[in-house]
């Protein structure tokens, strides 16, 4: 079960503060400075709309709390979902563990005060006034019985490592990533007190131009404003949260504007392998409870094509992967534009390579992950994705199997011949191909061998 990100100040108080993406320690510190910390029951974050379930569960178990103040940085849809829920609405993107009718007694007993605008204005005194005016020690309301309804997931018996996915569609890539973790993830604790399913060492290759065009297909799961907000936080500095990738890339405390340096390096020396930007701050992050997940971005310029590699030490496959991937694609496009301007010629988008050291799905998302897979997996697996490593043409000729390897531009890259499928396969490194491409090629070579043995004509199947 999840450990909630809550700092308890005075268990006898009836007032709680939700800080959204702002660190709860920052708000608690300000409350102490203003002399009202002892008037607050607890201060807690709310990063995602799904976290509303855990907040409701806390309210149900704490009958002293009858006033909930929302005051913090709105970097996702969590605050809006919470406010609308208390108005009696069920936002489309909010997935509740309980029917709305079952929640109504609790929602009617707790007063919600929305101070998001005050936070944006830097009006901390508004928070002080609401806390002071709402404080009524000894208050209590009826207890509402809500039980967290989590799904028990099947566990893979060992910690598996290694995953390779190549895609041109952002939604399909996300579905395949989630499927891999749910299928082969090893169940273990996390440092947040919640179980996770984890797969080590995942590599996803996205064809950037096509993936960007496909981003609209994520709208069924991530509202467009949320996608754009995460893209902006990848591209620009922001003081609204403990850190943002945009701040670490643009105004790093030690390295300054690393994206400008990355562009300068590539523009002045396209062959460089040193166009690297780091988000890690050794003074701050080593002991931080919330260090950055994305650690490194590296750019490559080859043949007028810009590709980018990103390394994540920790990657939430269900809730964060598609948002991060979209932000990185937008970052790629911005770098490509700057390179085009610097070089005086159009630079094209290549591949985005996303490396995830720990790719995982948290327990509270297991049910939603299975729901996603039930809707999207079959279509995602059936879709054709072309392999950058070329095409293979199989034919039977002169009593032998002939395999031509063609580069993406159609030029001949090599020819392999053999009397059997096994003989031809022994001269190929299938591990380097996309798994679906390798499976298709092996099947076709076996078909060609059977046709050769039976003296029948062989025609290669379409993919």
N, C-alpha and C positions, 0 to 999 in steps of 0.2 A: 504494500500500500504506500502511496506517496506521502512523504513528509512535507507539510505545507511550509512555505517560506514566510513565516510569521515571527515577529518580535513582540513578546508579551511585555507590557509596561505596568499595567495595573489591572489585575483580574477582577476587581470589584467595579470597574467603570462600565458604563453602558455605551461608550463611543469607540468605534474602530475606524482606522484610516486605511484606505486602499491606495497604494502608491503607483500602481500600474508598472511602468518600466523604470521608474526612479528607484534608486536603492533605498530600501527601508531604513538603513542606518542613517542616511542623509536626512530623511524626514524626521526620524526620531531625535536626531541631534538638534534640528531646528526647533522641534517641540520643546526640548529641554531649555534651549536658549530663550524661548518665549515664556517659559515658566508654566507650561500647560501639559508637560509629558505625563504627570501623575493623574491627569484627567482622562487619559486615553487607555482603553483596554489593551489594544494591540495595533501594530502597524504591519502591513504585509503587502507584498508585490502581487501583480496579476499580469503575467506576460502574454498569455494566450486566452482566447475566448473559452477554450475547453476548461481552463482553470477556474471559470465561474462555478463549475460543479463543486470544486473543493472549497470555494468560498461559501457556497450555500450550505455545504455539509458542516462547516465550522459554525455558521450562524445557527443551524439547527441544534448543535450540541452546546452552544453557549447562550442560554436564554437571557443573560444579563445584557447582551448587546441588542440595543433597539435603534441605534443610529449608525449609519455607515457613510463615511465621508470619502469621496473619490477625489484625490489630489495627487497628480503626478504626470509624468510624460506619457502621452498617448502615441506609442510607436507601432501599435497593431490595432486590431479591432476589439480588443478585450474590454476597454472602458465603455465604448459605445454599446457593445453587446450587454454589458451589465446594466447600464442606465436604461436601455430600452426594455430589458427584462423586468425591471422594477416598475416600469410604466404599464406592464401587462402585455407587452409584445413578446414574440418569439422570433428574434432575428434569424434569417435564413441560414447564416453561417454558424449559428450557435447550436451545438449538439449537446442536448441535455441528457443526463442519466435518468431523469424522471419526467413523467408527463407534466405539462404546465399546470393542470388542474391540481395535481398533488402538491405543487409548490406554492399555490396561491395563499394558503394560510400564513406561510413564512414571509412571503413578499408583502403581505398586508400588515404584518406585525413590525417590520423593520422599515424605518425611514431612511431613504437614500438622499444625500446632499451632493450634488454634482458641482465640484469646484475645479474642473479641468481648465476652464477659461481663466480662473484666478491663477492657477499654476503657470499657464502660458504667459500671463502678465507679470509673473514674479511676485504676486500679492500673497505673501505668506501670512500677513495679518488677517486675511479672510479666513484662513484655516484656524488661526488662533481664536477668532471670534466665534466661529461655528462650534469649535470644541468646547469653549467656555460656556456658551449659551445652551448647549445640548447636554452637558454633564449632569446626570442625576444618579448619584450613587445609591445602590440598593434596589434599583429598578430590576424588574424581572417580567418575563412574558412566558406563555406556555411553551413547553418543549415540543418541537416538531420532529417526528421520527423519520429520518432520511438515512438510508444505508448506501454507501458507495457500491456501485454495481460494476465490478471489474470482471474481465474475462480471463480465465486461466488458459494460457497458451502452451502448446506442445514445445518441449525443450529439445534442442539438438544436443547429443550426449558429449560432444567435445567442442572446444573453441576452434571454429573453422576460420581459415584465412584464405584470401584470394578471391577476387571477383572482377570480371571484365565485361563491361557493357558498352556497346557503341550504338548511338542513336542520333536521329535527326529531329526527333519530336520530344519536347520537354515533358509533356504529360506521360508519354510511354516510358521515357527514361525513369521518371519518378516511380511509376508503377513497378517497373522491373527491379529497381533498387529496394523498394519496400517488400516485394515478394521474396527477394534473396534473403533479407534479414529475417522475415517471418518464417521462412522455410529452414534456414540453416543457422539462425542466430542462437548463440549460447546464452541461456538465462543466468544472470548474475546480478548482484547488487550494484547500485551506483552510489556515488558520493552524495546524492541527494536523498538517500533513504528510500529509494524506489527501485524496484527490479527493472531490468532492461533485457532485451535480446540483442546480442552484439555479434557482428561479423567484422573481422580484422582485414585491413588492407584492400579496400575496394577502389577500383579505378573505372571511372565513367568518361567516355569520350563523346562529346556533343559536337555535331556539325553546327557551328555557331550561327551562321546566317539562317539556316532552316529552323533551328531551335528557337531563335528569336521570333520568327514568323509564327511559330506554333504556340507561343506563350499564351495567347488568348484562350486556348483549350483548358487552361488551368482555372478559368473563371468559375467553374462549377464547384471548386474547392477553396479557392483563394480569391476574394474580391479584388478587382483591379486596383482600387486605392491602396490595398495592402501590398500588392506586388510593387506598385510604384514607390511606396514609402520605403520599402526595403532596398529598392534600386537606388533611391536618393541617398539613403544612409550608407550605401556602398561607395557612392561617388563623392559625397560632400561631408565635411565636418559637421558635427552637431554636439551641442552641450547639454542635450536633453537627457542623456543616459550616462552610465558609468563610463562607457566607451562606445564608439561606433567604428566600423571598419573604415568609413570615409575619413574619420579623424586620424586614425592610425596610419592611413595611407597618404593623407594630404598634409597633416600637421603633426607628425610623429615627434614626440618630445626630444628624441635624440637625432632622428634622421631627417626631420623636416618634410618637405613635399617629395615623397618617394615616387609618386606617379610621374611628376615632371622629370625626375632623374631617370626613370625607366624609359620614358619617351626620348629624352636626350641621348641616352646610351644607344638605343636602337637606331635612332636617326643618324647618329654619327658613326656607328659601327654595326651595320645590320647583321654581321656574322657573330655578334657577341652572344655569350652564354651567361652574361653577368647582369642582365636586366631583371633584377630581383628587388622586390619590396617585401619588408617584414612588418607584421603587426605587433609582434611581441615586444614588450617593454620590460627588460630584465629587472629594473628597480621596482616596478609596480606589480608585475604579473606573477612572479615566482610564488609569492605568498597570498595572492588574491583568491577569494572564494569564487570569483567569476571572471577568470582569464579568457581572452579571445579564443574562439574555436578555430577560425581561419588564421593560420600562422604565416603563410607565404604565398605570394603571387609572382610568377615568372613569365616574362614575355619572350616570344620568339618571332623573328621576321625572316622568312625564307621564301624566295621567289615572289616577292611582293604580296605575301600572304601573312597576316598576323595571327598567331596562335597563342594560347595562354594556358598556363598550368597553375592550379590552386591546390594547396595542401591544407587539410583540416586535421587537427589532432583529435577532434571529437565532432561527430556529425549526427544530428538527429534526423534519421532518414525520413520519418513521416512528417514532422511539423516544420522542419527547417530546410531540408535539402532542396526542394523546388524554389523556395524564396532565395536561398543563397545562389543557386545556379542561375536564376534570372538576373539577380544583381550582378553576378560575375559576367554574364553575357552583355549586359548594358555597359559594364566597365570596359569590356573588350571593345565594344563599338566606339566608346569614347576615345580609347587609346588609338584605335584604328584611324579615327577622324583626325586626331592630332598628328599622327605619323604621316597621313596623306598630305596635310597642310605643310608639314616640315619638309617632306621629300618632294613636293610638287607633282606628285603622281598618285593615282588612286590605289590605296592599299586595300586588299580584300580580307574578309574574315575567314579564318581557318577553323581549327578545332579548339574547343575548350576541354581541357583535361582536368577532371576533378578527382583528386586522390583523398580518400577518407581513411585515416588510420583506424579509428573506432567508428564504425557505422552501426547505429543502433536505433531501436524503437522502444520507447518507455512503456511501462505496463499500462498506464492510463490511456494509451493510444492503440493497444492491441485490438480492441473491438472495432475501432474505426478503420484500422489498417486492413482488417479482414473484410470490412464492408467495401473499402476501396477496391480490393482485389477481386471481390465477387462481381463488381461492376465493370472493371476495366482490364483485368489481366488477360482474358481470352483474346480480345481484340488487339491488345498490345503485343502479344506473342505472335499473332498471325501476320502482323504488318511486315512488309518487306523493308529491310534496311540494307543499303548497299555498303559493301566492305571497301574501305579505302585501300586495302591491300590487293585490290584488283579482282578480276574475274577469271574463271577457269572454264575452258571449253573442252568437252570430252567427246572423243570419237573413236570408233573401231576402224583400224586401217592396217592392211597387210598382216592380219592375224595377230595384231597387238593392240593394246589400249594406248591411245595417244592423248596426252593432256597438255593443252596450251595454257600458259599463264599470260593474261593480258593486263597491262597497266590501265588505270582509270581513263587515260586518253585513247585507249585502244591499241597502243603499240605492243608488240610482242616482247614479253619479259623473259620467257623461257619455255622449254618443252621437256616433258618427262614421258618416257615410254616404259611399258612393262607388259608381261604376259598375263598378270593377274592384278586385281585391285590391291592386294596386299603389297605387291612389288612396287606399284606406283606410290602407294601411301608411305612406304618406308623411305621414300626420297623427299617427302614433304614434311614440313613442320606445321602440323595442323594446329598446334597450341597457339601459334601466332595469329590465327584467323579469328574472326568473330565466331563464337560457338555455333550459331545457327548456320553460318557459311561452311564451317568444317563438317557439320553433320550432313548438310546437303551434298557436299562434294564426295564424302565417303559413300553415301547412298548411291550416287550416280556412278561411281567407279565400280561398285558391286553390280549394278544393273548392266553396265558395259561388259563386265566379266561374264555374267550369265548369258548375255546375247552372244558373246564370242564363243562360249562353250556349246551353245545350242545352234549356232550357225544362223542366228536370226539378225535382222537389221536392228541397229541401235540408234535411237533419237534421244538426245538429251532433253530432260524435262525442264519446263520453265520453273523458276524459283517459286 
